[in-house]
Amino acid sequence: MLNTKGMRFPIDVILVCIRWYAAYPLSYRHLEEMMEERGVAVDHSSINRWAVRFLPLLEKVFRQHKRPVGGSWRMDETYIKVKDAWKYLYRAVDKEGKTVDFLLTAKRDKAAAMRFFDQAMRHNNGPEKVTMDKSGANKAAIDEINAGREIAILVRQVKYLNNIIEQDHRAIKRITRPILGFKSFRSAQAVLAGIELMHMICKGQFNMAGCEGMSFADQFYTLAGQVRPA
């Protein structure tokens, strides 16, 4: 269970707040009002601190219980506003639409694409093929990876084949829209980890015995119970 030592709110309240924030298009002030209607007086800044502290921990543990993805990846980037500047969220799904991985970066270049592919391949089995847009930086990153492999990854730069990932971006942007921009890169990374976590749970990617018949909310709370106190 999450370590909430020193906090005046019970873990149940904390989990409800951060789950709602990561799962639905709500602002921290929306949640403050919703909790007040339920008899819980919690400041929106407290919910922000909970989200930044706990959502990355939950996403990290989720990776240990994530279902394997397919070997045909669709990769693309979308824009996320941080401190009035656009940053880049690299994302990939398999041909069934299951999330492979994601990474927020400050720049959109070959180095950023390399970091994304390195992370995705470390957390998943390497792909047999990758579909992407006409980005030269992404293609250069794959070419460098292929140079060190015995069996090269097939690269397809066909726009219509990437519709799956472009449609999948919408689920993430729908949640981030009420936020109106993140205040720091760290908070953006933390909250996006939670949003991606809830999106993966909703896509049935949580692989833990007994969770098949559970609601998405119950799967989230079961996952929280897997976090070891620090």
Buried (B, 14 or more C-beta within 10 A) or exposed (E): EBBBEEBEBEBEBBBBBBBBBBBEEBBBEBBBEBBEEEEBEBEBEBBBBBBBBBBBBBBEBBEEBBEEBBBBBBBBBBEBBBEEEEBBBBBBBBBEBBBBBBBBBEEBBBEBBBBBBEBBBEEBEBBEBBBBBEBEBBBBBBEEBBEEEEEEBBBEBEEEBBEBBBEBBEBBBEBBEBBEEBEEBEBBBBBBBBBBBBBBBBBEBBEBEEBEEBEBBEBBBBBBEEBEEE
